[in-house]
Amino acid sequence: MVKKVSPSTRTWTAVPNETLSGGIVAQIRAAVLNKEIVAGQFLGSEAALSEQFGVSRMAARDALRTLEGLGIVEIRMGSRGGVWVAQGNPDRLADAMAIHLKLIGVTSGEVFDAQMAIEEMAAELAAERRNDADLERLRAVLAELSALKDELDRFADASMRFHEAIVQASHSRILLAQFRALSIVLRPVLRPNLTPASAVRIMRHHKRMLAAIESGDGAEASRLMRERLSYQRNKTLSQEASSASRAKD
């Protein structure tokens, strides 16, 4: 027997004809932001919502498709069909943010500035909040890195995972989502600069970083992160400037 699901008791305002689907999107978006409706909540059927908003089924359908595309609602079919407030998806958020950062044309310098702010704070918090599982993850990635010093493509991916493990150890979902977005943008920028010599330096830095986090020294972990990212930023921007100069010549 299928359990009957009651829709949200939230009262929606009839939408003026000139706004139609846009008005529905705005109201549901605002209701999520104001915590009037929450993840996993049943909003009702398409027919019921079109009646509540005072619009045609077509206008309601257009609005729901937009909301689904934004990741705000989930439209289900079948016996438990209808419109539900979607569960949050950090990976989807990171991917969307990365795409929009590229579309608005952010520079490498802007991305590095944001990365430094995020990872310095994450390193400090990781030293304060890390648990045994976090430390085990960091040690495992570090051991993997040591075995990949001669395979630079795989080393680059593993190094990024080490940084991500530090952000995970901060236990801040906001920092993690932002880090993942920035890492998508930075990965193709950083890989060309990786050499066997730089891989050795990165390993040395990562070992010091892990030691600071293990000892709970947040100030040292933050300092080491800033040191590494500042070096990386300056080297990358210098090479970009040189390439741009050669292209002009």
Biotite code that builds the C-alpha atoms (Angstrom):
import biotite.structure as struc

atoms = struc.array([
    struc.Atom([0.000, 0.000, 0.000], chain_id="A", res_id=1, res_name="MET", atom_name="CA", element="C"),
    struc.Atom([1.372, 3.384, -1.013], chain_id="A", res_id=2, res_name="VAL", atom_name="CA", element="C"),
    struc.Atom([1.598, 5.870, 1.820], chain_id="A", res_id=3, res_name="LYS", atom_name="CA", element="C"),
    struc.Atom([-0.276, 9.080, 1.101], chain_id="A", res_id=4, res_name="LYS", atom_name="CA", element="C"),
    struc.Atom([1.973, 12.126, 1.246], chain_id="A", res_id=5, res_name="VAL", atom_name="CA", element="C"),
    struc.Atom([0.511, 15.422, 2.350], chain_id="A", res_id=6, res_name="SER", atom_name="CA", element="C"),
    struc.Atom([1.710, 18.493, 0.487], chain_id="A", res_id=7, res_name="PRO", atom_name="CA", element="C"),
    struc.Atom([3.273, 21.491, 2.158], chain_id="A", res_id=8, res_name="SER", atom_name="CA", element="C"),
    struc.Atom([0.810, 23.720, 4.001], chain_id="A", res_id=9, res_name="THR", atom_name="CA", element="C"),
    struc.Atom([2.675, 26.797, 2.743], chain_id="A", res_id=10, res_name="ARG", atom_name="CA", element="C"),
    struc.Atom([0.192, 29.261, 1.189], chain_id="A", res_id=11, res_name="THR", atom_name="CA", element="C"),
    struc.Atom([1.264, 30.528, -2.208], chain_id="A", res_id=12, res_name="TRP", atom_name="CA", element="C"),
    struc.Atom([0.242, 33.882, -3.667], chain_id="A", res_id=13, res_name="THR", atom_name="CA", element="C"),
    struc.Atom([-1.596, 34.002, -6.971], chain_id="A", res_id=14, res_name="ALA", atom_name="CA", element="C"),
    struc.Atom([0.789, 35.152, -9.687], chain_id="A", res_id=15, res_name="VAL", atom_name="CA", element="C"),
    struc.Atom([-0.140, 38.157, -11.864], chain_id="A", res_id=16, res_name="PRO", atom_name="CA", element="C"),
    struc.Atom([-0.415, 37.275, -15.535], chain_id="A", res_id=17, res_name="ASN", atom_name="CA", element="C"),
    struc.Atom([2.558, 39.393, -16.561], chain_id="A", res_id=18, res_name="GLU", atom_name="CA", element="C"),
    struc.Atom([4.994, 37.431, -14.390], chain_id="A", res_id=19, res_name="THR", atom_name="CA", element="C"),
    struc.Atom([3.615, 33.882, -14.661], chain_id="A", res_id=20, res_name="LEU", atom_name="CA", element="C"),
    struc.Atom([6.347, 31.259, -14.337], chain_id="A", res_id=21, res_name="SER", atom_name="CA", element="C"),
    struc.Atom([8.911, 33.814, -13.132], chain_id="A", res_id=22, res_name="GLY", atom_name="CA", element="C"),
    struc.Atom([6.672, 34.665, -10.193], chain_id="A", res_id=23, res_name="GLY", atom_name="CA", element="C"),
    struc.Atom([6.406, 31.015, -9.197], chain_id="A", res_id=24, res_name="ILE", atom_name="CA", element="C"),
    struc.Atom([10.177, 30.586, -9.352], chain_id="A", res_id=25, res_name="VAL", atom_name="CA", element="C"),
    struc.Atom([10.700, 33.715, -7.242], chain_id="A", res_id=26, res_name="ALA", atom_name="CA", element="C"),
    struc.Atom([8.233, 32.611, -4.545], chain_id="A", res_id=27, res_name="GLN", atom_name="CA", element="C"),
    struc.Atom([9.560, 29.072, -4.203], chain_id="A", res_id=28, res_name="ILE", atom_name="CA", element="C"),
    struc.Atom([13.164, 30.305, -4.235], chain_id="A", res_id=29, res_name="ARG", atom_name="CA", element="C"),
    struc.Atom([12.348, 32.845, -1.502], chain_id="A", res_id=30, res_name="ALA", atom_name="CA", element="C"),
    struc.Atom([10.530, 30.193, 0.538], chain_id="A", res_id=31, res_name="ALA", atom_name="CA", element="C"),
    struc.Atom([13.658, 27.996, 0.497], chain_id="A", res_id=32, res_name="VAL", atom_name="CA", element="C"),
    struc.Atom([15.919, 30.890, 1.501], chain_id="A", res_id=33, res_name="LEU", atom_name="CA", element="C"),
    struc.Atom([13.534, 31.855, 4.323], chain_id="A", res_id=34, res_name="ASN", atom_name="CA", element="C"),
    struc.Atom([13.320, 28.212, 5.504], chain_id="A", res_id=35, res_name="LYS", atom_name="CA", element="C"),
    struc.Atom([9.554, 28.170, 4.954], chain_id="A", res_id=36, res_name="GLU", atom_name="CA", element="C"),
    struc.Atom([10.027, 24.956, 2.977], chain_id="A", res_id=37, res_name="ILE", atom_name="CA", element="C"),
    struc.Atom([12.886, 22.505, 3.491], chain_id="A", res_id=38, res_name="VAL", atom_name="CA", element="C"),
    struc.Atom([14.774, 19.767, 1.652], chain_id="A", res_id=39, res_name="ALA", atom_name="CA", element="C"),
    struc.Atom([12.672, 16.663, 1.078], chain_id="A", res_id=40, res_name="GLY", atom_name="CA", element="C"),
    struc.Atom([9.336, 18.416, 1.581], chain_id="A", res_id=41, res_name="GLN", atom_name="CA", element="C"),
    struc.Atom([6.413, 17.558, -0.714], chain_id="A", res_id=42, res_name="PHE", atom_name="CA", element="C"),
    struc.Atom([4.958, 20.625, -2.415], chain_id="A", res_id=43, res_name="LEU", atom_name="CA", element="C"),
    struc.Atom([2.105, 18.967, -4.275], chain_id="A", res_id=44, res_name="GLY", atom_name="CA", element="C"),
    struc.Atom([1.239, 17.948, -7.800], chain_id="A", res_id=45, res_name="SER", atom_name="CA", element="C"),
    struc.Atom([1.715, 20.130, -10.842], chain_id="A", res_id=46, res_name="GLU", atom_name="CA", element="C"),
    struc.Atom([-2.071, 20.520, -11.099], chain_id="A", res_id=47, res_name="ALA", atom_name="CA", element="C"),
    struc.Atom([-2.425, 21.505, -7.444], chain_id="A", res_id=48, res_name="ALA", atom_name="CA", element="C"),
    struc.Atom([0.392, 24.028, -7.668], chain_id="A", res_id=49, res_name="LEU", atom_name="CA", element="C"),
    struc.Atom([-0.982, 25.616, -10.835], chain_id="A", res_id=50, res_name="SER", atom_name="CA", element="C"),
    struc.Atom([-4.299, 26.075, -9.023], chain_id="A", res_id=51, res_name="GLU", atom_name="CA", element="C"),
    struc.Atom([-2.656, 27.544, -5.918], chain_id="A", res_id=52, res_name="GLN", atom_name="CA", element="C"),
    struc.Atom([-0.600, 29.989, -7.958], chain_id="A", res_id=53, res_name="PHE", atom_name="CA", element="C"),
    struc.Atom([-3.565, 30.850, -10.160], chain_id="A", res_id=54, res_name="GLY", atom_name="CA", element="C"),
    struc.Atom([-1.798, 30.068, -13.424], chain_id="A", res_id=55, res_name="VAL", atom_name="CA", element="C"),
    struc.Atom([-2.210, 27.587, -16.264], chain_id="A", res_id=56, res_name="SER", atom_name="CA", element="C"),
    struc.Atom([-0.695, 24.124, -16.114], chain_id="A", res_id=57, res_name="ARG", atom_name="CA", element="C"),
    struc.Atom([1.740, 25.205, -18.858], chain_id="A", res_id=58, res_name="MET", atom_name="CA", element="C"),
    struc.Atom([3.001, 28.176, -16.821], chain_id="A", res_id=59, res_name="ALA", atom_name="CA", element="C"),
    struc.Atom([3.384, 25.969, -13.741], chain_id="A", res_id=60, res_name="ALA", atom_name="CA", element="C"),
    struc.Atom([5.227, 23.336, -15.773], chain_id="A", res_id=61, res_name="ARG", atom_name="CA", element="C"),
    struc.Atom([7.634, 25.932, -17.186], chain_id="A", res_id=62, res_name="ASP", atom_name="CA", element="C"),
    struc.Atom([8.343, 27.239, -13.680], chain_id="A", res_id=63, res_name="ALA", atom_name="CA", element="C"),
    struc.Atom([8.902, 23.754, -12.290], chain_id="A", res_id=64, res_name="LEU", atom_name="CA", element="C"),
    struc.Atom([11.302, 22.892, -15.101], chain_id="A", res_id=65, res_name="ARG", atom_name="CA", element="C"),
    struc.Atom([13.285, 26.041, -14.311], chain_id="A", res_id=66, res_name="THR", atom_name="CA", element="C"),
    struc.Atom([13.325, 25.186, -10.607], chain_id="A", res_id=67, res_name="LEU", atom_name="CA", element="C"),
    struc.Atom([14.391, 21.631, -11.409], chain_id="A", res_id=68, res_name="GLU", atom_name="CA", element="C"),
    struc.Atom([17.205, 22.956, -13.600], chain_id="A", res_id=69, res_name="GLY", atom_name="CA", element="C"),
    struc.Atom([18.366, 25.160, -10.723], chain_id="A", res_id=70, res_name="LEU", atom_name="CA", element="C"),
    struc.Atom([18.384, 22.135, -8.422], chain_id="A", res_id=71, res_name="GLY", atom_name="CA", element="C"),
    struc.Atom([15.674, 23.589, -6.164], chain_id="A", res_id=72, res_name="ILE", atom_name="CA", element="C"),
    struc.Atom([12.951, 21.005, -6.763], chain_id="A", res_id=73, res_name="VAL", atom_name="CA", element="C"),
    struc.Atom([12.770, 17.399, -7.835], chain_id="A", res_id=74, res_name="GLU", atom_name="CA", element="C"),
    struc.Atom([9.905, 16.226, -10.047], chain_id="A", res_id=75, res_name="ILE", atom_name="CA", element="C"),
    struc.Atom([8.981, 12.586, -9.506], chain_id="A", res_id=76, res_name="ARG", atom_name="CA", element="C"),
    struc.Atom([6.766, 10.322, -11.544], chain_id="A", res_id=77, res_name="MET", atom_name="CA", element="C"),
    struc.Atom([4.730, 7.303, -10.500], chain_id="A", res_id=78, res_name="GLY", atom_name="CA", element="C"),
    struc.Atom([2.750, 6.504, -7.361], chain_id="A", res_id=79, res_name="SER", atom_name="CA", element="C"),
    struc.Atom([4.775, 8.955, -5.264], chain_id="A", res_id=80, res_name="ARG", atom_name="CA", element="C"),
    struc.Atom([4.941, 11.485, -8.039], chain_id="A", res_id=81, res_name="GLY", atom_name="CA", element="C"),
    struc.Atom([4.745, 15.222, -7.671], chain_id="A", res_id=82, res_name="GLY", atom_name="CA", element="C"),
    struc.Atom([7.020, 18.102, -6.798], chain_id="A", res_id=83, res_name="VAL", atom_name="CA", element="C"),
    struc.Atom([9.479, 17.837, -3.910], chain_id="A", res_id=84, res_name="TRP", atom_name="CA", element="C"),
    struc.Atom([12.029, 20.272, -2.520], chain_id="A", res_id=85, res_name="VAL", atom_name="CA", element="C"),
    struc.Atom([15.378, 18.833, -3.644], chain_id="A", res_id=86, res_name="ALA", atom_name="CA", element="C"),
    struc.Atom([18.132, 17.665, -1.339], chain_id="A", res_id=87, res_name="GLN", atom_name="CA", element="C"),
    struc.Atom([21.262, 19.816, -1.413], chain_id="A", res_id=88, res_name="GLY", atom_name="CA", element="C"),
    struc.Atom([24.033, 18.615, -3.736], chain_id="A", res_id=89, res_name="ASN", atom_name="CA", element="C"),
    struc.Atom([27.487, 20.115, -2.964], chain_id="A", res_id=90, res_name="PRO", atom_name="CA", element="C"),
    struc.Atom([29.039, 18.562, -6.088], chain_id="A", res_id=91, res_name="ASP", atom_name="CA", element="C"),
    struc.Atom([26.406, 20.124, -8.302], chain_id="A", res_id=92, res_name="ARG", atom_name="CA", element="C"),
    struc.Atom([26.963, 23.458, -6.566], chain_id="A", res_id=93, res_name="LEU", atom_name="CA", element="C"),
    struc.Atom([30.727, 23.226, -7.116], chain_id="A", res_id=94, res_name="ALA", atom_name="CA", element="C"),
    struc.Atom([30.318, 22.336, -10.791], chain_id="A", res_id=95, res_name="ASP", atom_name="CA", element="C"),
    struc.Atom([27.869, 25.187, -11.415], chain_id="A", res_id=96, res_name="ALA", atom_name="CA", element="C"),
    struc.Atom([30.090, 27.663, -9.586], chain_id="A", res_id=97, res_name="MET", atom_name="CA", element="C"),
    struc.Atom([33.158, 26.583, -11.577], chain_id="A", res_id=98, res_name="ALA", atom_name="CA", element="C"),
    struc.Atom([31.320, 26.988, -14.875], chain_id="A", res_id=99, res_name="ILE", atom_name="CA", element="C"),
    struc.Atom([30.061, 30.453, -13.972], chain_id="A", res_id=100, res_name="HIS", atom_name="CA", element="C"),
    struc.Atom([33.510, 31.535, -12.791], chain_id="A", res_id=101, res_name="LEU", atom_name="CA", element="C"),
    struc.Atom([34.817, 30.647, -16.248], chain_id="A", res_id=102, res_name="LYS", atom_name="CA", element="C"),
    struc.Atom([31.883, 32.329, -17.986], chain_id="A", res_id=103, res_name="LEU", atom_name="CA", element="C"),
    struc.Atom([32.429, 35.631, -16.173], chain_id="A", res_id=104, res_name="ILE", atom_name="CA", element="C"),
    struc.Atom([36.098, 35.464, -17.076], chain_id="A", res_id=105, res_name="GLY", atom_name="CA", element="C"),
    struc.Atom([37.800, 35.395, -13.679], chain_id="A", res_id=106, res_name="VAL", atom_name="CA", element="C"),
    struc.Atom([41.580, 35.614, -13.852], chain_id="A", res_id=107, res_name="THR", atom_name="CA", element="C"),
    struc.Atom([44.027, 33.109, -12.401], chain_id="A", res_id=108, res_name="SER", atom_name="CA", element="C"),
    struc.Atom([45.017, 35.767, -9.863], chain_id="A", res_id=109, res_name="GLY", atom_name="CA", element="C"),
    struc.Atom([41.438, 36.104, -8.634], chain_id="A", res_id=110, res_name="GLU", atom_name="CA", element="C"),
    struc.Atom([41.093, 32.336, -8.312], chain_id="A", res_id=111, res_name="VAL", atom_name="CA", element="C"),
    struc.Atom([44.368, 32.043, -6.389], chain_id="A", res_id=112, res_name="PHE", atom_name="CA", element="C"),
    struc.Atom([43.305, 34.863, -4.046], chain_id="A", res_id=113, res_name="ASP", atom_name="CA", element="C"),
    struc.Atom([40.089, 33.000, -3.244], chain_id="A", res_id=114, res_name="ALA", atom_name="CA", element="C"),
    struc.Atom([41.891, 29.677, -2.905], chain_id="A", res_id=115, res_name="GLN", atom_name="CA", element="C"),
    struc.Atom([44.349, 31.162, -0.428], chain_id="A", res_id=116, res_name="MET", atom_name="CA", element="C"),
    struc.Atom([41.568, 32.589, 1.725], chain_id="A", res_id=117, res_name="ALA", atom_name="CA", element="C"),
    struc.Atom([39.685, 29.281, 1.730], chain_id="A", res_id=118, res_name="ILE", atom_name="CA", element="C"),
    struc.Atom([42.607, 26.916, 2.269], chain_id="A", res_id=119, res_name="GLU", atom_name="CA", element="C"),
    struc.Atom([44.383, 28.982, 4.912], chain_id="A", res_id=120, res_name="GLU", atom_name="CA", element="C"),
    struc.Atom([41.224, 28.974, 7.013], chain_id="A", res_id=121, res_name="MET", atom_name="CA", element="C"),
    struc.Atom([40.612, 25.302, 6.240], chain_id="A", res_id=122, res_name="ALA", atom_name="CA", element="C"),
    struc.Atom([44.135, 24.342, 7.329], chain_id="A", res_id=123, res_name="ALA", atom_name="CA", element="C"),
    struc.Atom([43.730, 26.170, 10.642], chain_id="A", res_id=124, res_name="GLU", atom_name="CA", element="C"),
    struc.Atom([40.336, 24.569, 11.284], chain_id="A", res_id=125, res_name="LEU", atom_name="CA", element="C"),
    struc.Atom([41.637, 21.142, 10.244], chain_id="A", res_id=126, res_name="ALA", atom_name="CA", element="C"),
    struc.Atom([44.314, 21.325, 12.947], chain_id="A", res_id=127, res_name="ALA", atom_name="CA", element="C"),
    struc.Atom([41.609, 22.142, 15.491], chain_id="A", res_id=128, res_name="GLU", atom_name="CA", element="C"),
    struc.Atom([38.823, 19.808, 14.347], chain_id="A", res_id=129, res_name="ARG", atom_name="CA", element="C"),
    struc.Atom([40.469, 16.808, 12.659], chain_id="A", res_id=130, res_name="ARG", atom_name="CA", element="C"),
    struc.Atom([39.525, 13.363, 13.867], chain_id="A", res_id=131, res_name="ASN", atom_name="CA", element="C"),
    struc.Atom([41.176, 9.980, 13.440], chain_id="A", res_id=132, res_name="ASP", atom_name="CA", element="C"),
    struc.Atom([39.407, 9.338, 10.127], chain_id="A", res_id=133, res_name="ALA", atom_name="CA", element="C"),
    struc.Atom([40.619, 12.680, 8.744], chain_id="A", res_id=134, res_name="ASP", atom_name="CA", element="C"),
    struc.Atom([44.223, 11.929, 9.705], chain_id="A", res_id=135, res_name="LEU", atom_name="CA", element="C"),
    struc.Atom([44.001, 8.444, 8.230], chain_id="A", res_id=136, res_name="GLU", atom_name="CA", element="C"),
    struc.Atom([42.739, 9.924, 4.939], chain_id="A", res_id=137, res_name="ARG", atom_name="CA", element="C"),
    struc.Atom([45.563, 12.472, 4.823], chain_id="A", res_id=138, res_name="LEU", atom_name="CA", element="C"),
    struc.Atom([48.208, 9.840, 5.560], chain_id="A", res_id=139, res_name="ARG", atom_name="CA", element="C"),
    struc.Atom([46.808, 7.548, 2.860], chain_id="A", res_id=140, res_name="ALA", atom_name="CA", element="C"),
    struc.Atom([46.913, 10.267, 0.194], chain_id="A", res_id=141, res_name="VAL", atom_name="CA", element="C"),
    struc.Atom([50.426, 11.270, 1.271], chain_id="A", res_id=142, res_name="LEU", atom_name="CA", element="C"),
    struc.Atom([51.600, 7.658, 0.916], chain_id="A", res_id=143, res_name="ALA", atom_name="CA", element="C"),
    struc.Atom([49.999, 7.530, -2.532], chain_id="A", res_id=144, res_name="GLU", atom_name="CA", element="C"),
    struc.Atom([51.801, 10.729, -3.534], chain_id="A", res_id=145, res_name="LEU", atom_name="CA", element="C"),
    struc.Atom([55.135, 9.277, -2.523], chain_id="A", res_id=146, res_name="SER", atom_name="CA", element="C"),
    struc.Atom([54.601, 6.411, -4.953], chain_id="A", res_id=147, res_name="ALA", atom_name="CA", element="C"),
    struc.Atom([53.583, 8.711, -7.829], chain_id="A", res_id=148, res_name="LEU", atom_name="CA", element="C"),
    struc.Atom([56.519, 11.142, -8.018], chain_id="A", res_id=149, res_name="LYS", atom_name="CA", element="C"),
    struc.Atom([57.421, 9.838, -11.495], chain_id="A", res_id=150, res_name="ASP", atom_name="CA", element="C"),
    struc.Atom([53.822, 9.841, -12.807], chain_id="A", res_id=151, res_name="GLU", atom_name="CA", element="C"),
    struc.Atom([53.069, 13.552, -12.890], chain_id="A", res_id=152, res_name="LEU", atom_name="CA", element="C"),
    struc.Atom([49.477, 13.418, -14.145], chain_id="A", res_id=153, res_name="ASP", atom_name="CA", element="C"),
    struc.Atom([48.449, 11.058, -11.361], chain_id="A", res_id=154, res_name="ARG", atom_name="CA", element="C"),
    struc.Atom([50.605, 12.974, -8.885], chain_id="A", res_id=155, res_name="PHE", atom_name="CA", element="C"),
    struc.Atom([48.758, 16.208, -9.749], chain_id="A", res_id=156, res_name="ALA", atom_name="CA", element="C"),
    struc.Atom([45.379, 14.581, -9.105], chain_id="A", res_id=157, res_name="ASP", atom_name="CA", element="C"),
    struc.Atom([46.560, 13.055, -5.829], chain_id="A", res_id=158, res_name="ALA", atom_name="CA", element="C"),
    struc.Atom([48.041, 16.375, -4.681], chain_id="A", res_id=159, res_name="SER", atom_name="CA", element="C"),
    struc.Atom([44.706, 18.075, -5.261], chain_id="A", res_id=160, res_name="MET", atom_name="CA", element="C"),
    struc.Atom([43.048, 15.295, -3.240], chain_id="A", res_id=161, res_name="ARG", atom_name="CA", element="C"),
    struc.Atom([45.477, 15.962, -0.390], chain_id="A", res_id=162, res_name="PHE", atom_name="CA", element="C"),
    struc.Atom([44.387, 19.598, -0.353], chain_id="A", res_id=163, res_name="HIS", atom_name="CA", element="C"),
    struc.Atom([40.753, 18.499, -0.490], chain_id="A", res_id=164, res_name="GLU", atom_name="CA", element="C"),
    struc.Atom([41.347, 16.126, 2.443], chain_id="A", res_id=165, res_name="ALA", atom_name="CA", element="C"),
    struc.Atom([42.622, 19.086, 4.465], chain_id="A", res_id=166, res_name="ILE", atom_name="CA", element="C"),
    struc.Atom([39.471, 21.053, 3.659], chain_id="A", res_id=167, res_name="VAL", atom_name="CA", element="C"),
    struc.Atom([37.347, 18.019, 4.555], chain_id="A", res_id=168, res_name="GLN", atom_name="CA", element="C"),
    struc.Atom([39.141, 17.858, 7.908], chain_id="A", res_id=169, res_name="ALA", atom_name="CA", element="C"),
    struc.Atom([37.979, 21.433, 8.600], chain_id="A", res_id=170, res_name="SER", atom_name="CA", element="C"),
    struc.Atom([34.419, 20.033, 8.730], chain_id="A", res_id=171, res_name="HIS", atom_name="CA", element="C"),
    struc.Atom([33.101, 23.129, 6.943], chain_id="A", res_id=172, res_name="SER", atom_name="CA", element="C"),
    struc.Atom([30.741, 22.259, 4.109], chain_id="A", res_id=173, res_name="ARG", atom_name="CA", element="C"),
    struc.Atom([30.860, 25.799, 2.760], chain_id="A", res_id=174, res_name="ILE", atom_name="CA", element="C"),
    struc.Atom([34.652, 25.809, 2.501], chain_id="A", res_id=175, res_name="LEU", atom_name="CA", element="C"),
    struc.Atom([34.562, 22.370, 0.876], chain_id="A", res_id=176, res_name="LEU", atom_name="CA", element="C"),
    struc.Atom([32.025, 23.380, -1.794], chain_id="A", res_id=177, res_name="ALA", atom_name="CA", element="C"),
    struc.Atom([34.048, 26.489, -2.645], chain_id="A", res_id=178, res_name="GLN", atom_name="CA", element="C"),
    struc.Atom([37.306, 24.546, -2.709], chain_id="A", res_id=179, res_name="PHE", atom_name="CA", element="C"),
    struc.Atom([35.864, 21.986, -5.123], chain_id="A", res_id=180, res_name="ARG", atom_name="CA", element="C"),
    struc.Atom([34.660, 24.724, -7.463], chain_id="A", res_id=181, res_name="ALA", atom_name="CA", element="C"),
    struc.Atom([38.027, 26.471, -7.466], chain_id="A", res_id=182, res_name="LEU", atom_name="CA", element="C"),
    struc.Atom([39.930, 23.200, -7.916], chain_id="A", res_id=183, res_name="SER", atom_name="CA", element="C"),
    struc.Atom([37.981, 22.525, -11.133], chain_id="A", res_id=184, res_name="ILE", atom_name="CA", element="C"),
    struc.Atom([39.119, 25.907, -12.463], chain_id="A", res_id=185, res_name="VAL", atom_name="CA", element="C"),
    struc.Atom([42.707, 25.606, -11.219], chain_id="A", res_id=186, res_name="LEU", atom_name="CA", element="C"),
    struc.Atom([43.494, 22.022, -12.227], chain_id="A", res_id=187, res_name="ARG", atom_name="CA", element="C"),
    struc.Atom([44.287, 22.784, -15.908], chain_id="A", res_id=188, res_name="PRO", atom_name="CA", element="C"),
    struc.Atom([46.288, 25.868, -14.857], chain_id="A", res_id=189, res_name="VAL", atom_name="CA", element="C"),
    struc.Atom([48.484, 24.040, -12.356], chain_id="A", res_id=190, res_name="LEU", atom_name="CA", element="C"),
    struc.Atom([49.275, 20.832, -14.242], chain_id="A", res_id=191, res_name="ARG", atom_name="CA", element="C"),
    struc.Atom([51.598, 22.370, -16.896], chain_id="A", res_id=192, res_name="PRO", atom_name="CA", element="C"),
    struc.Atom([53.818, 23.780, -14.127], chain_id="A", res_id=193, res_name="ASN", atom_name="CA", element="C"),
    struc.Atom([54.405, 20.420, -12.439], chain_id="A", res_id=194, res_name="LEU", atom_name="CA", element="C"),
    struc.Atom([57.897, 18.937, -12.830], chain_id="A", res_id=195, res_name="THR", atom_name="CA", element="C"),
    struc.Atom([59.717, 16.108, -11.053], chain_id="A", res_id=196, res_name="PRO", atom_name="CA", element="C"),
    struc.Atom([61.606, 18.721, -9.002], chain_id="A", res_id=197, res_name="ALA", atom_name="CA", element="C"),
    struc.Atom([58.419, 20.531, -7.991], chain_id="A", res_id=198, res_name="SER", atom_name="CA", element="C"),
    struc.Atom([56.815, 17.191, -7.087], chain_id="A", res_id=199, res_name="ALA", atom_name="CA", element="C"),
    struc.Atom([59.618, 16.646, -4.560], chain_id="A", res_id=200, res_name="VAL", atom_name="CA", element="C"),
    struc.Atom([59.048, 20.116, -3.080], chain_id="A", res_id=201, res_name="ARG", atom_name="CA", element="C"),
    struc.Atom([55.307, 19.492, -2.883], chain_id="A", res_id=202, res_name="ILE", atom_name="CA", element="C"),
    struc.Atom([55.870, 16.213, -1.048], chain_id="A", res_id=203, res_name="MET", atom_name="CA", element="C"),
    struc.Atom([58.148, 17.945, 1.455], chain_id="A", res_id=204, res_name="ARG", atom_name="CA", element="C"),
    struc.Atom([55.543, 20.654, 2.034], chain_id="A", res_id=205, res_name="HIS", atom_name="CA", element="C"),
    struc.Atom([52.696, 18.153, 2.420], chain_id="A", res_id=206, res_name="HIS", atom_name="CA", element="C"),
    struc.Atom([54.629, 16.231, 5.082], chain_id="A", res_id=207, res_name="LYS", atom_name="CA", element="C"),
    struc.Atom([55.151, 19.423, 7.080], chain_id="A", res_id=208, res_name="ARG", atom_name="CA", element="C"),
    struc.Atom([51.500, 20.325, 6.654], chain_id="A", res_id=209, res_name="MET", atom_name="CA", element="C"),
    struc.Atom([50.358, 16.925, 7.918], chain_id="A", res_id=210, res_name="LEU", atom_name="CA", element="C"),
    struc.Atom([52.670, 17.202, 10.927], chain_id="A", res_id=211, res_name="ALA", atom_name="CA", element="C"),
    struc.Atom([51.169, 20.590, 11.851], chain_id="A", res_id=212, res_name="ALA", atom_name="CA", element="C"),
    struc.Atom([47.624, 19.241, 11.554], chain_id="A", res_id=213, res_name="ILE", atom_name="CA", element="C"),
    struc.Atom([48.490, 16.110, 13.566], chain_id="A", res_id=214, res_name="GLU", atom_name="CA", element="C"),
    struc.Atom([49.951, 18.247, 16.352], chain_id="A", res_id=215, res_name="SER", atom_name="CA", element="C"),
    struc.Atom([46.938, 20.565, 16.386], chain_id="A", res_id=216, res_name="GLY", atom_name="CA", element="C"),
    struc.Atom([48.996, 23.639, 15.479], chain_id="A", res_id=217, res_name="ASP", atom_name="CA", element="C"),
    struc.Atom([46.466, 25.719, 13.537], chain_id="A", res_id=218, res_name="GLY", atom_name="CA", element="C"),
    struc.Atom([48.713, 28.778, 13.180], chain_id="A", res_id=219, res_name="ALA", atom_name="CA", element="C"),
    struc.Atom([51.536, 26.717, 11.680], chain_id="A", res_id=220, res_name="GLU", atom_name="CA", element="C"),
    struc.Atom([49.168, 24.815, 9.377], chain_id="A", res_id=221, res_name="ALA", atom_name="CA", element="C"),
    struc.Atom([47.745, 28.108, 8.106], chain_id="A", res_id=222, res_name="SER", atom_name="CA", element="C"),
    struc.Atom([51.223, 29.594, 7.651], chain_id="A", res_id=223, res_name="ARG", atom_name="CA", element="C"),
    struc.Atom([52.442, 26.579, 5.693], chain_id="A", res_id=224, res_name="LEU", atom_name="CA", element="C"),
    struc.Atom([49.389, 26.679, 3.466], chain_id="A", res_id=225, res_name="MET", atom_name="CA", element="C"),
    struc.Atom([49.905, 30.362, 2.728], chain_id="A", res_id=226, res_name="ARG", atom_name="CA", element="C"),
    struc.Atom([53.579, 29.754, 2.008], chain_id="A", res_id=227, res_name="GLU", atom_name="CA", element="C"),
    struc.Atom([52.809, 27.000, -0.494], chain_id="A", res_id=228, res_name="ARG", atom_name="CA", element="C"),
    struc.Atom([49.934, 28.759, -2.229], chain_id="A", res_id=229, res_name="LEU", atom_name="CA", element="C"),
    struc.Atom([51.818, 32.070, -2.450], chain_id="A", res_id=230, res_name="SER", atom_name="CA", element="C"),
    struc.Atom([54.697, 30.299, -4.191], chain_id="A", res_id=231, res_name="TYR", atom_name="CA", element="C"),
    struc.Atom([52.284, 28.545, -6.526], chain_id="A", res_id=232, res_name="GLN", atom_name="CA", element="C"),
    struc.Atom([50.419, 31.769, -7.268], chain_id="A", res_id=233, res_name="ARG", atom_name="CA", element="C"),
    struc.Atom([53.540, 33.801, -8.031], chain_id="A", res_id=234, res_name="ASN", atom_name="CA", element="C"),
    struc.Atom([55.034, 31.110, -10.250], chain_id="A", res_id=235, res_name="LYS", atom_name="CA", element="C"),
    struc.Atom([51.849, 30.590, -12.247], chain_id="A", res_id=236, res_name="THR", atom_name="CA", element="C"),
    struc.Atom([51.121, 34.290, -12.761], chain_id="A", res_id=237, res_name="LEU", atom_name="CA", element="C"),
    struc.Atom([54.741, 34.943, -13.756], chain_id="A", res_id=238, res_name="SER", atom_name="CA", element="C"),
    struc.Atom([54.582, 32.205, -16.387], chain_id="A", res_id=239, res_name="GLN", atom_name="CA", element="C"),
    struc.Atom([51.239, 33.489, -17.670], chain_id="A", res_id=240, res_name="GLU", atom_name="CA", element="C"),
    struc.Atom([52.712, 36.996, -18.008], chain_id="A", res_id=241, res_name="ALA", atom_name="CA", element="C"),
    struc.Atom([55.736, 35.627, -19.890], chain_id="A", res_id=242, res_name="SER", atom_name="CA", element="C"),
    struc.Atom([53.512, 33.667, -22.247], chain_id="A", res_id=243, res_name="SER", atom_name="CA", element="C"),
    struc.Atom([51.347, 36.718, -22.923], chain_id="A", res_id=244, res_name="ALA", atom_name="CA", element="C"),
    struc.Atom([54.451, 38.811, -23.633], chain_id="A", res_id=245, res_name="SER", atom_name="CA", element="C"),
    struc.Atom([55.813, 36.245, -26.080], chain_id="A", res_id=246, res_name="ARG", atom_name="CA", element="C"),
    struc.Atom([52.424, 36.077, -27.823], chain_id="A", res_id=247, res_name="ALA", atom_name="CA", element="C"),
    struc.Atom([52.516, 39.861, -28.392], chain_id="A", res_id=248, res_name="LYS", atom_name="CA", element="C"),
    struc.Atom([55.983, 39.634, -29.889], chain_id="A", res_id=249, res_name="ASP", atom_name="CA", element="C"),
])
